Amino acid sequence: MGNKKTSFNRFSYGQSWTDQVLDADKIWDQVKSLLDTDNATLPKTPRKPDLRLIIENTSGGQIQFKNPAGHSGDAPQDIPANGDKKAIMVMLAGATLEEQVKNAQYLYETYDLAENGLNRAFLDDLESTKLKPYLDEAYGPAPYQDQVDRLEPLNWKNQDGSHVEITPVKGQNASFGTRIPETETVFLAKFHISVKGTGTAPELIENDGINIAVSTHYKTGKVSTRPIVPSVAKGYYGEHTANIPVAIVDPFGTVKELHIQGRQTLNIKTAPAVKQKPQKP
């Protein structure tokens, strides 16, 4: 057979040698550099809130259960019988607010939560996974009245123009509704790639780009990014999707322009070079 060497694909599973993978962190560094040259910040985009169901422990004893989402591992959720924090927070299942409202209403009425609070029948079904179609997560402890006071009427407009109106339902021992929408730093990276034919003018490839959300850890201050495809972003940001800032990026990941609605376009010619992080030996 000889000493012929065999080359192996060093890319990850599902990625061919023709794939181009760009680093969202590096794209954000360039956007931040553009903003810094103009002493500007990226405007925040409102994000659709999720529905919350808040249930108080009125059993008279401490209650333990596992978070169905598994975020706490094997550690139980301990809900005391006394004190300020004796309620649980439930995040409802459902891709839309309408589905979440329907599931909250089902739990609220089926287990008479307004009257009974956190009761045995509800907990038994929670632990048996019977409630999996209706809720994604349950955790605590939390202060009941403080959390209920944060529920506000919501009038959310989807990107297709349809409206969702939600009025909080508040009972003595259980309530559900939404909070005021939080805002998020996000921009749309659009990739300008043109194809030129024989003797023709270059034609720009049609593409929706990809949204990049930027988060700062509340404790460490570390900045992180996450890509969100436009079809998903429409559900997150509703009508506000149309106002998300747009970064024009070339095929090699270089940001050329930054468009922010209502202000002058920032372009790479005015921005200082982004300092590259030293490579580890």
C-alpha positions in Angstrom: 0.0 0.0 0.0 3.0 2.3 0.4 3.2 5.3 2.7 0.4 7.3 1.0 -1.1 9.7 3.6 -4.9 10.0 4.0 -6.2 13.5 4.7 -9.2 13.8 7.0 -11.9 16.5 7.2 -11.0 18.6 10.2 -14.3 20.4 10.3 -17.0 19.6 12.8 -19.9 17.2 12.0 -22.3 18.6 9.5 -19.8 21.2 8.2 -18.1 20.8 4.8 -14.7 22.3 3.8 -16.7 24.8 1.7 -18.5 26.3 4.8 -17.5 29.7 6.0 -18.0 30.2 9.7 -17.8 33.7 11.1 -17.2 34.7 14.7 -20.1 36.8 16.1 -17.9 38.1 18.8 -15.5 39.6 16.2 -18.4 41.1 14.3 -19.6 42.7 17.5 -16.1 44.0 18.3 -16.2 45.9 15.0 -19.7 47.2 15.5 -18.7 48.4 18.9 -15.7 50.1 17.4 -17.9 51.9 14.9 -20.1 53.1 17.7 -17.2 54.3 19.8 -15.9 56.5 17.0 -19.3 58.4 17.1 -19.7 58.2 20.9 -22.9 56.3 20.2 -24.6 53.2 21.6 -26.7 50.6 20.0 -30.4 51.3 20.6 -32.2 48.6 22.7 -35.0 46.5 21.1 -38.0 45.4 23.1 -38.4 41.7 23.4 -41.7 39.8 23.8 -42.2 38.7 27.4 -43.2 35.2 28.4 -46.2 34.5 30.6 -45.6 33.7 34.3 -47.8 31.9 36.7 -47.1 32.6 40.4 -48.4 30.3 43.1 -48.1 30.7 46.8 -47.5 27.9 49.3 -50.6 27.9 51.6 -50.1 24.3 52.7 -48.7 25.2 56.1 -45.6 23.1 55.6 -42.4 23.1 53.6 -42.7 21.8 50.0 -40.0 20.2 47.9 -40.0 19.4 44.2 -37.7 19.2 41.2 -37.6 21.9 38.5 -39.0 20.2 35.4 -36.5 22.0 33.2 -33.7 20.3 35.1 -31.8 23.6 35.7 -31.1 22.8 39.3 -29.9 19.2 38.6 -30.8 17.0 41.5 -31.1 19.9 43.9 -34.7 20.2 45.1 -36.7 23.4 45.0 -37.4 24.2 48.7 -40.5 26.3 49.3 -41.0 27.4 52.9 -44.3 27.6 54.7 -43.5 31.0 56.3 -41.8 34.2 55.6 -41.8 36.5 52.6 -40.6 34.0 50.0 -43.1 31.1 49.8 -44.2 31.1 46.2 -43.1 29.4 43.0 -42.7 30.8 39.5 -44.1 28.8 36.6 -43.0 29.4 33.0 -45.7 28.2 30.7 -45.3 26.0 27.6 -46.2 27.4 24.2 -44.5 29.1 21.3 -47.0 32.0 21.3 -48.4 34.2 24.0 -51.9 32.9 23.2 -50.8 29.3 23.8 -49.1 30.3 27.1 -52.3 32.1 28.2 -54.4 29.0 27.4 -52.1 26.7 29.4 -52.0 29.1 32.4 -55.8 29.3 32.4 -56.0 25.5 32.3 -53.7 25.1 35.3 -55.3 28.0 37.2 -58.8 26.5 36.9 -58.1 22.8 36.9 -56.3 22.9 40.3 -58.3 25.9 41.6 -55.0 27.6 42.3 -56.5 31.0 43.3 -58.3 29.2 46.2 -55.9 26.4 47.0 -52.5 27.8 46.2 -49.7 25.3 45.8 -51.6 22.1 46.5 -50.8 18.4 46.6 -52.8 17.5 43.5 -50.8 20.0 41.4 -47.5 18.9 42.8 -48.2 15.2 42.3 -49.0 15.8 38.6 -46.0 18.0 38.3 -43.7 15.2 39.6 -45.4 12.6 37.4 -44.7 14.8 34.2 -48.4 14.9 33.6 -48.1 18.7 33.3 -45.3 18.6 30.8 -47.6 19.8 27.9 -48.6 22.9 29.9 -45.4 24.2 31.6 -41.7 24.4 30.9 -40.3 25.3 34.2 -41.2 25.7 37.9 -38.8 27.1 40.4 -38.6 29.1 43.7 -38.9 30.3 46.3 -40.1 33.8 45.4 -42.1 36.5 47.1 -45.7 36.2 46.0 -47.0 39.8 46.3 -43.8 41.3 44.9 -43.9 39.2 41.8 -47.7 39.7 41.3 -47.2 43.5 41.5 -44.8 43.3 38.5 -47.4 41.9 36.2 -48.7 44.5 33.8 -51.3 44.7 31.0 -49.7 43.9 27.7 -50.5 45.1 24.2 -47.9 43.4 21.9 -47.9 43.9 18.1 -46.5 41.0 16.1 -44.5 41.7 12.9 -47.5 40.7 10.8 -49.5 43.5 12.3 -51.7 41.3 14.6 -52.1 42.3 18.2 -51.9 40.3 21.4 -53.6 41.8 24.5 -53.1 40.2 27.9 -54.7 41.4 31.2 -53.1 39.9 34.3 -55.3 37.5 36.3 -54.7 38.1 40.0 -56.1 35.8 42.7 -55.5 35.5 46.4 -53.0 32.6 46.2 -52.2 32.4 42.4 -51.9 34.9 39.6 -50.6 34.9 36.0 -49.7 37.5 33.4 -46.7 39.2 31.8 -44.2 41.8 32.9 -43.2 44.9 31.0 -41.2 43.8 27.9 -37.5 43.9 28.6 -35.1 45.4 26.0 -32.2 43.7 24.4 -29.1 44.8 22.4 -29.4 43.2 19.0 -28.4 44.0 15.4 -28.9 42.3 12.1 -25.7 41.3 10.2 -26.4 41.4 6.5 -23.8 39.8 4.2 -23.1 41.6 0.9 -22.0 39.0 -1.6 -22.4 39.7 -5.3 -22.1 37.4 -8.3 -20.9 38.6 -11.7 -21.8 36.8 -14.9 -20.1 37.0 -18.3 -20.2 40.6 -19.3 -22.9 41.4 -16.7 -23.1 43.8 -13.8 -22.6 42.1 -10.3 -25.9 41.0 -8.8 -26.3 41.1 -5.0 -27.3 37.8 -3.4 -30.6 38.0 -1.7 -30.3 37.0 2.0 -32.0 37.8 5.3 -28.7 37.9 7.2 -28.6 36.8 10.9 -29.4 38.7 14.1 -26.7 38.9 16.7 -27.9 39.5 20.3 -25.4 40.9 22.8 -25.6 40.2 26.5 -23.6 41.4 29.5 -23.4 39.0 32.5 -25.0 40.7 35.5 -22.3 39.7 37.9 -19.0 39.4 35.9 -19.7 42.0 33.3 -18.5 39.6 30.6 -20.0 40.2 27.1 -21.3 37.4 25.1 -23.1 37.0 21.7 -25.7 34.6 20.3 -26.9 34.4 16.7 -30.7 34.3 16.0 -32.1 33.5 12.6 -34.6 36.1 11.3 -37.5 33.7 11.3 -37.1 33.2 15.0 -36.3 36.9 15.7 -39.6 37.9 14.3 -41.3 36.0 17.2 -39.0 37.6 19.8 -39.2 41.2 18.7 -42.5 41.5 16.8 -43.0 44.8 15.1 -39.7 46.1 16.5 -37.9 43.7 14.2 -38.1 46.4 11.5 -36.2 48.9 13.6 -33.2 46.6 14.5 -29.9 48.2 13.5 -28.2 46.7 10.4 -24.5 45.9 10.0 -23.2 45.4 6.5 -20.6 42.6 6.5 -18.4 41.3 3.7 -17.8 37.6 3.0 -14.7 37.7 5.2 -16.4 39.0 8.3 -15.4 42.6 8.0 -18.1 45.1 9.0 -18.3 47.9 6.4 -21.3 49.9 7.5 -23.7 50.3 10.4 -27.2 51.6 9.8 -29.2 52.9 12.8 -32.7 54.1 12.0 -33.0 57.9 12.3 -29.3 58.7 12.3 -26.3 59.0 9.9 -24.8 55.7 8.6 -21.5 54.8 10.3 -18.9 53.2 8.0 -15.6 51.4 8.4 -13.6 54.2 6.9 -14.0 56.3 10.1 -13.4 53.5 12.5 -10.0 52.7 14.1 -8.7 49.1 13.6 -10.0 46.6 16.1 -7.2 45.3 18.2 -6.8 41.6 17.8 -6.6 39.5 21.0 -3.2 37.8 21.3 -3.2 34.1 20.4 -2.4 31.6 23.1 0.9 29.7 22.5 
